[in-house]
Amino acid sequence: MNKTLVIYLMAEPETPELARAAVDGGADIIELGFPYSDPLADGPVIRKAGERALARGMRTRRCLDVLAKTRELIGDDTPLIPMTYASLYEAYGWDRLTHDIHAHGGTSMIVADLPAGEHPGLKRVQMVAPTSTDERIELAGAQTDGWLYLVALTGTTGARDDVSPALPGLVERARRLARDTRLYAGFGISTPDHARAAAQLADGIAVGSRAVQVAEEGRERLRDYVATLRTALDEL
């Protein structure tokens, strides 16, 4: 089965066109970051992008507008997954935001600080980390929406020199405990070599910080960068 490429972009006015460029470069799934003022899991690149988005007025309603425009530009075949924090749901309303995400073209959602088992009625992509217990991984695998997001390292997002040495053990545990669930690894993946190494273990990869950095250089640059990751995955 082909390896899946997930690309994260921060919700800003230009993001729909950037998402289209990422899909043209070979992205299979787009994550759309809804900015939050205290993003505990985000490293400096995504934190800075979130601060910029907030300064430009990107609140939840405007993010939903970006979501709808992104869906329009990338078409119906590419999963489009907002990623945010529980506080935004609390402020907007859990049921209301879930409804509006789907109404504006979202496929699922990721709530970075909402562990498996909390709000079980909210169908979402679950995240697990090297520090997750076996019980938590098993629960996350049972509750996740389509695939399991493997946080490859302990710490915040951001490019690293090498793929985390904790990833092989996390993949092994998730394969055993989450059984047939597809596993996509993220955090610290930024180069084609990283992509190839991580995807030899997992079923796909998620790239955030480096994609956000390259997106600042424009659509063509992002498309070409994503294409290098796509090529690396297709070589496996």
LINFEN-V80668 format. One record per backbone hydrogen bond with DSSP energy under -0.5 kcal/mol. NH is the residue of the N-H (numbers start at 1). CO is the residue of the C=O. E is the energy in kcal/mol with one decimal. If there is no record, write none. Layout:
nh;co;e
NH;CO;E
NH;CO;E
This chain:
nh;co;e
4;203;-1.9
6;4;-0.6
6;205;-2.8
7;29;-2.5
8;207;-2.6
9;31;-2.4
11;33;-2.6
12;10;-0.7
15;12;-1.7
17;14;-0.6
18;14;-1.6
19;15;-3.1
20;16;-2.0
21;17;-1.9
22;18;-2.4
23;19;-2.4
24;20;-2.4
25;21;-1.6
26;22;-0.6
26;23;-1.1
27;22;-2.4
28;5;-2.7
29;5;-1.8
30;79;-2.4
31;7;-2.8
31;29;-0.5
32;81;-2.1
33;9;-3.0
33;31;-0.6
34;83;-2.3
35;33;-0.7
39;36;-0.6
40;38;-1.3
42;39;-1.4
47;43;-2.6
48;44;-2.3
49;45;-2.2
50;46;-2.6
51;47;-2.5
52;48;-2.4
53;49;-2.4
54;50;-2.6
55;51;-2.3
56;52;-1.3
57;54;-1.8
58;53;-2.5
59;57;-1.9
63;59;-2.5
64;60;-2.3
65;61;-1.6
66;62;-2.1
67;63;-2.5
68;64;-2.4
69;65;-2.3
70;66;-2.7
71;67;-2.4
72;68;-2.0
73;69;-2.0
74;70;-2.6
75;71;-1.5
79;28;-0.7
79;77;-0.6
81;30;-3.0
82;80;-0.6
82;108;-0.8
83;32;-2.4
84;110;-2.6
88;85;-1.1
89;85;-0.9
90;86;-2.5
91;87;-2.4
92;88;-2.2
93;89;-3.1
97;93;-3.1
98;94;-2.1
99;95;-2.4
100;96;-2.6
101;97;-2.7
102;98;-1.8
103;99;-2.5
104;100;-1.7
105;102;-1.4
106;101;-3.0
107;80;-3.4
108;80;-0.7
110;82;-2.4
112;84;-2.7
112;110;-0.6
114;111;-1.9
115;113;-0.7
118;115;-1.8
120;117;-0.5
122;119;-2.2
123;121;-1.0
125;109;-2.7
126;124;-0.5
126;147;-0.5
128;149;-2.4
130;151;-0.7
132;129;-2.0
137;133;-2.3
138;134;-2.5
139;135;-2.3
140;136;-2.8
141;137;-2.6
142;138;-1.8
143;139;-1.9
144;140;-1.9
145;124;-1.1
146;144;-1.0
147;145;-0.6
148;182;-2.9
149;126;-2.8
150;148;-0.7
150;184;-3.2
151;128;-3.5
151;149;-0.8
152;150;-1.0
152;186;-2.4
155;153;-0.7
157;41;-1.8
160;188;-0.7
167;164;-1.5
170;166;-1.9
171;167;-2.8
172;168;-2.4
173;169;-2.2
174;170;-2.6
175;171;-2.8
176;172;-1.8
177;173;-2.7
178;174;-2.9
181;178;-1.6
182;146;-0.7
184;148;-2.4
184;182;-0.5
185;204;-2.4
186;150;-2.6
190;188;-0.6
195;191;-2.8
196;192;-2.6
197;193;-2.5
198;194;-2.9
199;195;-2.4
200;196;-1.2
201;198;-1.2
202;198;-2.7
203;183;-2.6
204;183;-0.9
205;4;-2.5
206;185;-2.7
207;6;-2.6
212;208;-2.5
213;209;-2.3
214;210;-2.7
215;211;-2.4
216;212;-0.9
216;213;-0.8
217;214;-2.1
218;215;-1.5
222;218;-2.0
223;219;-2.9
224;220;-2.5
225;221;-2.1
226;222;-2.8
227;223;-2.1
228;224;-1.3
228;225;-0.5
229;225;-1.4
230;226;-2.6
231;227;-2.4
232;228;-1.8
233;229;-2.3
234;230;-2.4
235;231;-1.0
236;233;-1.4
